[in-house]
């Protein structure tokens, strides 16, 4: 696997965490909205490597006065998104450092 492939995979991971974070933020913002159906993120592996993600309604909306958003679960999801993003950013930075070393070797 090349350095650029590693960086591409980590970038897809950061984008996936960004989507997850946006869905959780949307859920928190609409927690008190009557009949709001929380957004769920679904991950799948990409054929090029990395991850593909989508956010869509859960399909389990409650009808009436409430929504199906559990604020404690959403807070956990927000923390997990942050940690996942940081992990992928660390891989990206390591790949960039390796790229710099390879380019300096090539120049010399």
C-alpha positions as CSV (number, residue, x, y, z in Angstrom):
1,X,0.0,0.0,0.0
2,X,1.4,3.4,-1.0
3,X,1.7,6.4,1.3
4,X,-0.9,8.2,-0.9
5,X,-3.3,5.3,-0.4
6,X,-2.9,5.5,3.4
7,X,-3.5,9.2,3.3
8,X,-6.6,8.7,1.1
9,X,-8.0,6.1,3.5
10,X,-7.4,8.4,6.4
11,X,-9.1,11.3,4.6
12,X,-12.2,9.1,4.0
13,X,-12.2,8.3,7.7
14,X,-12.1,12.0,8.6
15,X,-15.0,12.7,6.2
16,X,-17.0,9.8,7.7
17,X,-16.5,11.2,11.2
18,X,-17.5,14.7,9.9
19,X,-20.8,13.2,8.6
20,X,-21.4,11.3,11.9
21,X,-20.8,14.5,13.8
22,X,-23.2,16.5,11.6
23,X,-25.9,13.8,12.1
24,X,-25.5,13.8,15.9
25,X,-25.6,17.6,16.0
26,X,-28.7,17.5,13.9
27,X,-30.2,15.0,16.3
28,X,-29.4,17.1,19.4
29,X,-30.8,20.2,17.8
30,X,-34.1,18.4,17.0
31,X,-34.4,16.4,20.2
32,X,-37.5,18.3,21.3
33,X,-39.0,18.5,17.8
34,X,-42.3,16.5,17.8
35,X,-42.1,13.3,15.6
36,X,-38.5,13.9,14.7
37,X,-36.8,10.8,13.4
38,X,-33.1,10.7,14.4
39,X,-30.5,10.4,11.8
40,X,-28.3,7.3,11.8
41,X,-24.9,7.0,10.2
42,X,-24.1,3.8,8.3
43,X,-20.6,2.8,7.3
44,X,-19.4,0.6,4.5
45,X,-16.0,-0.2,3.1
46,X,-15.2,1.5,-0.1
47,X,-13.8,-0.6,-3.1
48,X,-10.9,1.9,-3.4
49,X,-10.1,1.5,0.3
50,X,-11.4,3.6,3.1
51,X,-14.9,4.0,4.2
52,X,-18.1,5.3,2.7
53,X,-20.8,6.8,5.1
54,X,-24.4,7.9,4.8
55,X,-26.8,9.5,7.2
56,X,-30.5,8.8,7.0
57,X,-33.5,8.7,9.2
58,X,-33.6,5.7,11.5
59,X,-37.2,4.7,10.5
60,X,-38.2,4.3,14.1
61,X,-39.8,7.7,14.7
62,X,-42.3,8.1,17.5
63,X,-45.4,9.9,16.5
64,X,-47.0,12.4,18.8
65,X,-45.2,14.7,21.2
66,X,-41.7,13.3,21.3
67,X,-38.8,12.2,19.1
68,X,-36.7,9.1,19.2
69,X,-33.5,11.0,20.2
70,X,-31.6,9.8,23.3
71,X,-29.4,12.7,24.3
72,X,-27.0,10.5,26.3
73,X,-26.4,8.3,23.2
74,X,-25.9,11.4,21.0
75,X,-23.2,12.8,23.4
76,X,-21.4,9.4,23.3
77,X,-21.5,9.6,19.5
78,X,-20.1,13.1,19.5
79,X,-17.2,12.0,21.7
80,X,-16.6,8.9,19.5
81,X,-16.6,11.2,16.4
82,X,-14.0,13.4,17.9
83,X,-11.8,10.5,18.8
84,X,-12.2,8.9,15.4
85,X,-11.4,12.1,13.6
86,X,-8.3,12.6,15.7
87,X,-7.1,9.0,15.0
88,X,-7.5,9.5,11.2
89,X,-5.8,13.0,11.4
90,X,-2.9,11.3,13.2
91,X,-2.6,8.8,10.4
92,X,-2.8,11.6,7.8
93,X,0.0,13.5,9.6
94,X,2.2,10.4,9.8
95,X,1.7,9.8,6.0
96,X,2.6,13.4,5.3
97,X,5.8,13.1,7.4
98,X,6.7,9.9,5.6
99,X,6.1,11.6,2.2
100,X,8.4,14.5,3.2
101,X,11.2,12.1,4.2
102,X,10.8,10.2,0.9
103,X,11.0,13.4,-1.1
104,X,14.1,14.6,0.8
105,X,15.8,11.2,0.1
106,X,14.9,11.5,-3.6
107,X,16.3,15.1,-3.7
108,X,19.6,14.0,-2.1
